[in-house]
Amino acid sequence: QETSSPSLGKDRADTVIIGGGCVGVSLAYHLAKAGLKDVVLLEKSELTAGSTWHAAGLTTYFHPGINLKKIHAYSIKLYEKLEEETGQPVGFHQPGSIRIASTATRVDEFKYQMTRAGWHPTEQYLITPEKVQELFPLLNMDKVLAGLYNPGDGHIDPYSLTMALAAGARKYGAQLNYPVQVTNLNSRSDGTWEVETSLGTIRAKRIVNTAGFWARDIGKMIDLQHPLIPVHHQYVVTSTIPEVKALKTELPVIRDLEGSYYLRQERDGLLFGPYESEEKMKLQDSWVTNGVPPGFGKELFESDLDRIMEHIEAAMEMVPVLRKADIVNTIAGPITYSPDILPMVGPHQGVRNYWVAIGFGYGIIHAGGVGKYLSDWILEGEPPFDLIELDPNRYGKWTTTEYTAAKARESYGFNNIVGYPKEERFAGRPTERTSGLYDLLKTRCSMGFHAGWEQPHWFYKPGDETGYKPSFRRTNWFDPVGREYKQVMEKVGVIDLSPFGKFRVKGTDSVKLLDHLFANVVPKVGSTNISHMLTPRGKVYAELTVSQLYPGEFMLVTGSGSELHDLRWIEDKITTGGYKVEIENMTDEMGVLGVAGPYARQVLQKLTNEDLSDGSFKFLQCKHLKLSNIPLTAIRISYTGELGWELYHRKEDSLALYSAIMEAGQKEGIDDFGTYALNTLRLEKGFRAWGAEMNCDTNPLEAGLEYFVKLNKPVDFIGKQALKKIKEKGLKRRLVYLTLDTDNVDPEGNESVWHNGKVVGNTTSGSFSYGAQQSLAFAYVPMELSKVGQKLEVELLGKNYAATIIQEPLVLTEPTRVRLQRKGESPKI
């Protein structure tokens, strides 16, 4: 054990990392190894104090998230080589791991997960009960139906891992200082930071908060309320068990999902760690209100075996040798949870050069990969791949302490719950983010949760089976969504789109800024276009609609999930480019209603004197007008692809506006529709969605977005040079449009695409097409398999279904149909 004499050593640094757990030390190692000079890590007590040292140290390739698998895989590969590189033993065991299915639904979940593993390089297999027993001979097989097996999984000693990363960090020139307490943070006008410590002040170009359960206290220094809460996690270690000692090879780690615990071999005994239900589990709420007690470092909480008794009983039934074992140690320590269990990784909106890597419920498996991911992002100016699910900016002012606590309870209790497609979790809802229609609609529909907002997924009618009934197959919403689809295609429907992120941009340089930010041209006054912000490497960072409302004044609109993700990027470019522009986030003040369908014009015309005819109010125009005397901005655009408008108005007018429209549309048979029907409608029209068909993993050319990318515009927009190179080299893969012949299951996205017995690509999104009465999906496949007519297969729930690439779109959009009719051609609907 080395000691460090506390001194700062220097008064300037490029990057200051605050917190010396495995995540902070991994970041220091990766930044230094990549050649960054002046990396300084500050730890208030000693390395691994906090949550790292007492962790159970599990490592797994498995993750239900697509790109988080990459983080897990990188960590494991790094840990395999670390001892050789640093000379420090890390105590890495790789006996594999098995997740156990003891219900039919769980077997479905494993099949669902397997179809998402096919296009990833990590090994994962669905195995029979016989194979489970062969790998873990001490199991009671009565309930075991199947196993999900990852051969490379295991566990590592967290203390040794952190010390090896620390040795590596020092070897490459990083400075690790402890004990040094950070006492204050001051941001300077040039974007740099003054980090005040007990030993003096360091000036830094950027700071990274990796402070574990102290992360909230660090955030508070700059008035940020990070939504984090410490959870009491307990695990138990037994004495030697003769049957375990007698084994020739180490047992794989098992996760008994119905029993909600993990169990692994620890020397000649077993280690067992449960996740209690939300009623029984314990939060350390006092730390949230009063801060972490000073001096808390390597302390533990008092253990409470009564709280985990039902899990102990489940484990003794599954692994009978546990019955005779003595407990020699019970560890109860703090683990930091974010509301959804996932960490927050990346730069923070609203503060310059402040980065976070906090909220790790599984810090050991994430540490290696996140250190590399963040280091790449810091050095390259863009993330190496898309991890929007870890964006710290997915939370906002609506994330209260009460919400965080309710969600952390739910997430902890739901650790091993079945992960369904279209999953909804109800704790902590609603937040303050409700649209003006919420109270009116909440009992009439199944609500979904989007970035704090409640938004209708689908509406109830008499005779429907109401409520949230998750399934891997078609479920209670299937027919109602078909009804709403028909409503929009044949009559007129209204949808609450208030969760959209909405920004106002104005100022002398606004046109110049947007021309630089977006790959499309800047729309004229009174016009709207669909525009993409690209990264320097030519990936799709965001998709927005841009409307020029008045000369030099714009409204930018993005999806609910990317509101602060996009705002942060734009703000960053304004500051670094020195543009004279103001940007204002209008998301919470503004409501949005979408009205779409063949009778949309007829209904809205009754409420205004403004001429809404095709000649006067063209597709992609925006106008200020009054509907039923309510002032609003109307854009003639609809994600349904049908005749429609989006109506932007003050949130307090939403109810009156909605009521006026519903009243006016009685004769036309107007009705509500939700986001599930919207998704089907946009897929039939071949509209891409950000976060599915395009994101930071895709370039706009392979995503089929050439129409919106103006490579010939004079301005050198971000990503333009990279795109030119991509175009010269030629594409390796392309987004294609598939129909599938399925039975009671539809594609969702991220499923494996097969050809000649090999996985060749993946779907990005999909749904049932009520128009064509078959399933539809977008998928990425190699160029040579991307021609119309090509036969492929898509794997759904363990079975391959025949798929065919078709000419897109399945249904022409309304503006296109009208254009063709004018030319005297008959459009396909």
N, C-alpha and C positions, 0 to 999 in steps of 0.2 A: 504494500500500500504506500503510494507516494504522498508526501504532504506538499502543500504549495504555500509559499509564504505570501500572505495577501499583499499584493501591490498592483497598481494598474499597469505599470510598465510603459504606457504610452498615453498621450492625451488626444490622439486622433485615430480613427479607424474607418475602414470602408464600411464594414458591417458589424454591428454589435448584436450578438445573440443573447437573449436574457433567459437563462434557465439551463441547467446542466443535467437534465434527464436524458434518456436515450434519443429523443427526437432532436433536442438542441445540439447534442454532441454529434449526432449523425449529420446535421446540417453543416456544422463547423468542419467536419471531416470532408464532406463533399465539396464545399466551397473552396477549401484550401487545396484539395487534390486537383480541382479544376484550374488552379493557378491564381485564384484571387488572393491578393496581398492584403494584409491588415484585417484579418478576421479575428474578432475578439469575442470570447464567450464569458459571460459573468454568471456565477452561480452563488447564491446567498449562503449556502452551508457547505455541502459537499456533493460531488457528482453522484447521481442516482438517488439522492434524497427525494422524498415525495412519493410518487406512484411507481417509479421504475423498480426500485430495489426489491419490493415485496410482490412483484407481479408473478403470475404462474408461468409466464414465458412461453405461451403457446405460439406456434408458427404454423400457418396453414396457407396452402395455395387457393383454398376455396374462398370465393366471395360472390354473393348474388349480383353485385354491381359489375358491369362489363369492364370498365377501365380500372377499377380498384384491384382487379385480378393482377393487373400489370404491376401495381405497387407491391402486392404480396410476393409476386414472382421475383421482382428485383431484390426485395429484402432477403429472401431465402438464398438466392444465388450469391448475394454479397456475404451473407453470414457463413456460407460454405467456404469462402476463400479468405475470410478475415484473419484467421489465426496465422495462416501462411504469410500474409502481407504484413502483419504487425508484430508477429512473434508472441501475441497474447492468446492463451487458450480461451475459448468462448463457451465450452460446455454445450455444444450443439448436438442434439440427438434427433435422428430422422427415421423413427420407426413407422412413419405413415400415420394416417388417421382415418377413422370410419365414422360417418354420421349414420345413425341407425333409424330406419323407418319401421314403426310398428303400427301404422294405420295405412289404409289404402290411399287417403289423401296425401300422406307424406310420400308415398311411392310416386304419385303424380308430380309432386313438387320436385323430387329427384330427377324425374324425366324432363321436367320443365328446365331444371338447372343443367342437365346434360346437353340439351340442345343449344344452350348458351355457352357451353364449354368447347364445342366442336371446333370453333374457329379461333381458339386460343391455344398457345403452345403448351400450357401446363397439363400434366397428366391427371385425369380424373375418370373414374370408372363406376358404373352402376354394377354392384356385385350381388350374387345370390346369398341366401342365408348360409349355405354350406361353406362358401368362401369366407363369409364373415366369421364363422366358427373356427375355420382353419387358422385365420389370422389372429383371433382373440379367443383361445380355447376356454377361457374362464367364464364365458357368457352363458346365461340362461336363455336358451333359444326360443322359448315358448311364444314370444310375441314378435320376434324379428322377421320382417317380411323382405327386407332388402337393406343394402348398405351403399353409401356413396363414399368411395374410397379414393383418397389422394395419397399415393405412395411417398411423395417427398416431404410430407408434413412431419411435425414433431414439436420439440420445445428446446429452448435455449436458456442459459443462465443470464438473466437480465443485467446483473452486476458486471459479470465478465464481459458481456457484449458491449456495455457502455465503456468499460475501461479499454477494450480493444479499439473501439471507435475513437476514443480520446487519444490513445497512443498514435493512431493513424493521423488524427487531426494535427497533433503536435509535429509529427514527422514531416508533414507537408507545410508547416509554418503557421498554423493557427495558434492563437494564444488563449489558454483556458485559465481563467482567474477565479479562485475561490479561497476562502469565503469573502465575497464582495456583494454587499446588498445594494440594489438599485433603489434610490430614495425618491427620485423625481425625473420626469422627462419633459424637456422643453423643445417645442418645434420652432425652428427659426424661419424667417420669411423666405430664405433661399431653398427651403425644403430639407435642409439638414437638421440633425438633432443634437441636443446636448443631453447626455445621459449622466445624471448626477448620482454619485455613489458615496458610500461611507468613506471612500478613499480619494475622492476628488472627482473631476468631471472629464468625460470623453466626448469629443465631437465625432459624430458618425454621419455617413452619407445615408445610411438606412438602419432601422432597427427591426429585429425579428423577435416577437414575443413567443417563446417556447416554454413558458413558465408553469405548465401543468396546472395544478389547482391554485397556484398564485396568479394565474393569467388574468383573472378578474381584477385583482388588486393593481396589476400593471396597467390594465386597460383604464381603470378609474383615474389614473394619473393624467390621462388625456381625455377624460369625460366620455369614455366608451364603456357601455355596459355589455360586456361579452356574456352571451347567454350560456353560462356554464354552472354546473352544480356537482359537488362531490357526492358519490354514492358509496355506501358501505358494501364492499364485496368481500365475501368470506370464502376461504377454501380450507380444506382439512387434509392433513397428512397422517397416514397410518404408520404403525410400527411394521416390522418385517412380517410378511405373510408367506408361510412355507410354500404354498402353491405358486406364488409369484417368483420366489427365490429359485424354485426348481426349473423355471423356464430357461430354455437355451438362448432365446432371442428376446429383445425388449418388446413388450406389448405395444400395439399401435394406440394412439390416443383415441378414446371414443367420445362421441357426443350423443347422448341419449336425448333426442329432441323432445319427446313427450314428457320425459322425466325432468327436462330442463336443467341439465348439468353436463360438465365435461369431466372425464376421468382419465388419468394417465399413470404410468408407472413412475415411482420416485424411489430410486435405488431398489431395495427389495420389497417396498410397500407400494401403496397407491396414494395418489393425490386426487382429491375430488372437489370440484367447485360448482356450486349451483347458482342459478339466477331465480330469486324468489319472485312471487307475483307482485303486482303493483300495490296490493293492499299490505303485504307483509314486509317488502323491502324497506330499507332505511336510507334516508337522505341526510346529509349533514347541512341542513338549511342554515344553521347559525353562521356558517362560514360565508354564506352568500350575503347575509344582512350585515354581519360585523367584521367580515374579513377573516382570513386564516389566522389562528392564534400565532403570535410571534414566537419564534423558536420551534415551531412544529417542523420536523424534518424527517427523521427516521422513526417516528412514533407510529403506533397502531391504535385502532379502536378496540373497545372491549368486545370479545366475540359473544355470539348469542346462538347457541345450537338449536334452541327451541324454534327459532325463526326458520331454520332450514330442515326441520325434522322430516317433512313429507318427501323432500328430495333425497334425504339419506335413506329413507325407506324404499323409495323407487330404485335407488342405486343398489341397495342390498338385494332387492329382488332380481335386478338385471345381472349383478355380479355377486353371486352368493358368498364368495370367500370373504367379502367385506364384513359379513355378520360377525365373524370371529376376531376381526382385527381391532387393535387398540388405536385410538386417536392419540398421536404424540404431539401434534401441533395444530392449532387453529389460527389462521391468519385472517384478520379483519382490517382491511386498509382502505384508504380513499382512492377511488378512481373517478376521474372527471368525466361527466357526461354532458354532451350538448343535447338539445331537445330530440334530435333524431339519431343519436349514437354516433353519427359520423363526425370526424374532426373538421376544424375550420382551417383551411390552408390557402395562403395567398395574400396578396395586398388588400388592404382594407379601404373601402370607399369612405371618402370624407376626410381622410388624413393622408398627407403625403409621405411616401417612403416608410410607411409603417406596415409591416408584414406580420402575419400570425401563423403559427402551427400549434394549435391548441385544441382541447376537447377530445383527447384520444382515449376512447374506451378500450382500445386494443393497441396500445402504443408500441409494444414490442414488434409485432408483425408489420406495423406501418412505418416504424422509425427509418429503416434503411431506404425504402422506396420514396418516402416523403422527403427525406434529406436530399436525395438525388433530384426529385421532381422540382423542389423549391430552388435548389441550387441552379438547375438549368434555367428556370424561369427568371431568376434574378440576373443571371449572366446574359441570357439571350433576349430578354424583354418580352417574351411570350411563353406560355406554358408548353412543355414538350408534347403533351396530348391533353385531351379534354377531360377535366374532372370537375364539371360544374357542380356536381353533387357535394363537393367539399368547399365550394366557394364560401368564404366567410360572409359574403354579402347576400347570402340567401336569407339571412335574418335581418330584421330592421327594427325601427322604433316600436313596432307592434309586439316584439318579442319581450314580454314582461317577465319579471321574476316568477310570478304565479304560473305563467305559461311554461317557462323553462322547467319548473319543479314538476308540474303535472305531466309534461312530456317525458322528462327523465324517468319518472316512475313507470310510465307506460312502456318506454323503450327498454328499460331494464327488465321489466316483467315479460316483455314480448321478445326477449333475446332469441328464443328458439321457436317462436310461433311460425306457422306455415306462411311462407311469403307468396301471396297470390299476385297475379297480374292485376292492375288497377286497384292496388291496395289503398284502403282508407283507414286512418287511425283517428279516434275521436276525442282523445283527452285534450284539455286546454282550449277547446273550441266552443263558440266562435271567439276570435280575438276582436280587437276594436276595428279590424278591417272588414267591415261588412258594407255592402253596397246599399243604396237607398231602397232596394227592393227586397232585402233579406227577410225582413219581418213578414212581408206579404207572401213570399214564395217558400219560406223554409219548411212548411208542412206539406207543400204541394209537390215536392221533388226530392230526389236523392242528391245531396250537396257534396261537392268535392272541395278539397282544400288546396289552394294555390297561393303560395307565398303569403300566407296569413289570411287570404280572402276566402270567403265561401262563394262557390259558384255552382249553379245547377248542372249536374251531369245528365239527368233525364227526369221527365215529369210523370207523375202518377195520374192514372185515370181509373174510374170505377172498374173493379174486376182485376186490376193488376196486383201482383204480389209485390208489396211495397218494401222499402227498407234496403239495407246493404247486405247482399247475399254473395259473398265472393266465391269464385270458382275458377278452375282451370279450363272449364268448358263454357258453352253458352249458358247464361244464367237469367235471372229475372228481368234484367234490363233489355234483353235481346229484342223482343217484340215491340216494346214501347219505343225503342230507338228507331226501329223500322217505321213506326207510325209518325215520328217526328221528321224523319227523312222525307217521307211522302208529303207531309205538311209543307215543307219548304219547297219541294220540287213542284207541287201542284197548286198550292195556295200562297200563304204568306206566314212566316214565323218570326218571333221576336226572341232575342237572346241577350242575356246580361253579360256584357264584355268589360265591365268596370275594372276587373283586375289588371288589364293592360298597364304596362309601365308607360307613363306619358311625361315628356319633357318639353319645356319651351326654351328655344334658343334664339337669342337676338343680340345685336351689337354690330359695330362697324365691320368686323371680320367674319360675320356668320357664314356668308356664302363661301368665303375662302376656306374657312375651317371645314365645312361640310364637303366641299369639293376634294379636300385632302383626306378626309376620313372615309368617304364612301366611294365604292367602285362604280356606282351609277352617276349619271349627270345630276346636277342640282335641279329640282323641278321649278318651273316658272311660278310666279304668283298665281294663286288660285288652282294650283295643280298638286298632285300627290304622286310619288312613285315608291316602288319597293327597292330598297337599297341595302347593300351589305357592307359591313365594316370587316376588312380583312386584316390578318396579322402580317408582320413583315415577311413571313415565310409563305404568305399566300393562302393561309387557312381561313375558314369563315368564322370570324370572332362573333358576329351578330348579324341578325336580319331585322331591319326596322322599316316602317313606312315613314316617309319624310314628306311633309306638306309645307309649302310656303304660303302662309296665311296672309301676310302683308309683306311689303318689300323688306327683306332682311329679317323677317320674323318667321320662325319655323316651329312646327309641332312635330316631335319625333315620337313614334309609338313602337313599343316592343312587347314581347310576351311577359306574362306576370313573373315567370321564373327567372327572367334575365334583367329585371329592372335595375338593380344596383350594380350588377355585373357590367352592364352596358354603360351606366352613368359613370362608374369609376374610370372606365377606359376613355370615355370622351373627356372627362375632367382632366385626366392625366395628360391627354394630348393638348388640351387648351393651355395648361400651365407650361408644359415643356416647350410648346411652340410659341408661347407668348401671344396668343390670339386675344384680341379685344372683343370678348364675347361674354355674355352672361348666360348661364344655363340654370333652369329652375325645374325642380321635380314637382310635377302637378298630379302625380298618381293618386294621392289620397283625396284631393279636392274635386277630382273630375270623375263623373260617371260616364259610362258608354253603353248605348243600346245598339244592337245590330238588328236591322229589319231586312228580311230577305225572302225572295220568292216571286213568282210571276205577278202577284197583285201588290207588291211592295209600293210601287209608284202610285197606284190607284188609292191606296190607303193613306199614304203620307200627303198626297196632293189635297185631300180634304182638310188638312190642318194648316195649310200655308198658302199665301198668295204668290210665293216664288214659283216660277215655272219649272217643274221637275221633268219635263219631257226630254227625250233623248237628245234632241237638238240643243236644248238650253242647258241641261245639266248632264254633261258627258261622263262616261266612265273615267275614273281617276281624276275627277275635278273635286275641289273642296270649296264650300261656300258658307258664309255666315248667314243664318236665316232664323226665323222664328217659327216654331211648330206649336200651334195652340198657345201662341203668345209667349212661349218659353225660348229664350235666346240660346242658340247652339251653333256648333260648327258641324256641318254635314259633309262627309266624304263619300263619294259614290264608289264604294269598294265593298266586297264581301268575301270572306274566306270560304263561303259556301260555293262560290263560283256562279251563283245565281244573281238575278237583278237584286241589288240591295244597297243599303247605306249604313254607314256607321255614324252614330249621332253622339257627338262629344258635348257635354253640358255640365253645369254645376251639380255636384253630387246631391245637394238638397232639392234639386228639381227632378231627380230620377223618378220618383213615385208618380208625380203629376204627369210627367211626360209619358211614362209607361201606360198609365190609366187612359190618357187621351188617345194614344195609339190603339190600345185594345178596344176602346169604345168605337173609334172610327172604323175599325176593321171587322165589326160584327158581321156585316153583310158578306164580306169576303171569306168568312170562316177563319179568322186569324187565331193563332194559338202560340204557345211557348215552345221553344226547343232548347236543348242543352248541348254541352260540349261533346258528348259521345256522337250525336248525330252530326255535329259540325265536323268531327274528325272523318267520318265516313264520306261526307259531302266533299271535303277537301281532297281526300284520297282519290275519289272517282275523277276529280278534275285534274289529277296529277300535280297538285300543289305540294311543294316540299315544306317540311317543318324544321325550324331551327331546333337543334337538340336531338333530332332524329336523322333526317337525310343530310344535314350539314351541321358542322360544329368545328371545334379546333382540331379535329382529326381529318377533315376533308377540305379539298380545295373546290372552288365554285365550278370549275370546268368538269370535274368528274361527277359533281352533283347535278349537272345539267342546268346551271344557272347563267350560261353565257349571255342570254338575253339581257340580264341585269348588270353585266360587267362590261364597262365601256373601255376596253384596252386602248382605243384610239383617242380618248379624250386627252386634251393637252396637259392637264394637271398630273403630276406624279403622285397619285394617291397611294396610301400605304398598301404594300403588297403587290403593286403593279409590276415591278421588276421581276419579282419571284414568279409571278403568274406567266410572264412572257417566257421565262425559262422553262416552266412546266409545260407550256404549250409547245415550245420547240422540241422538247424531249419526247413529247407524246405521253398520253395517259396510260397507266397500267391497269386501271379498273374503271368501271362506269356504273352509275346508278341506272338500274333497269326497273321495269314495271311488270309485275307478274300477276297472272290469275292462277288460283289454286283450286283443285277439287278436294274439298275437305268434308268431314262429317260434322260432328258437334263441337268442333274446335276451330278457332280462327287465329291467324298470325297476329302478333302484337308488335314485333320488332326484336332484333338481336337473336333471331333463330338461325341455326346453321343451314346453309344452302349446299346441296349435294349435286355432284355430277359424276357419273361412272364410279360410284363407290368411294368418292373422296369429297371432303368438304372444300368448296371453292369460294365461299363468300358468306355473307350474312344479310338478313333482312334488316331494315331500319325502322319500318313501321308497317302496320297492316290492319285490316278490319274486314268485316263482311260487307260486300256491296249489295245493298238492297235493290239497286237498279239492275244489276247483272245477275243477282241471285247466286253469287259465288264469292269466294274470298279474294281479296286484293292485297298486294304487298309491294313495297319498294325494296330493292336489294342491291348491294354492291357485288359485282362479279367481275372476273378478269375480262379484258377487252375481247378476247377471242370467243368468249361465251355470251357476248352482250347483244347479239343480233335478234331482231324480232323473229319469233317462231322457234327460238331455241328452247328445247325441253330441259327442265331442271327438276330438282326435288327440294322440298322444304320440310325440315324435320319439326314436327309438333308433337309434344308429349310422347317421345320415343318411337314415333312412326313417321316414315317418309311419305309425303304426299306429292303427287305429280303437279308440276307447275310449268307454265308456258310464258315466255316473254311476249308481251303484246305491245302494239303501237299505243303510246299514250297520247291524250288521256282517254279514259273509258267513256267519259261524258264531256262534250265540249262545254266551255263556259258560256254564259249568256251573252256577253259582248261578242264572242266569236260567232255564236249562232246567228245573232242579229246581222253581223257583217256578211255572213255567207248568204243569208236570206236576201239581203239587198242585192247581192250579185246573182241571185236566182238559183243558187245551189241549195240542195236540201241537206241541212246539217244533221249529224247523228246526235241524238240526245243521250 
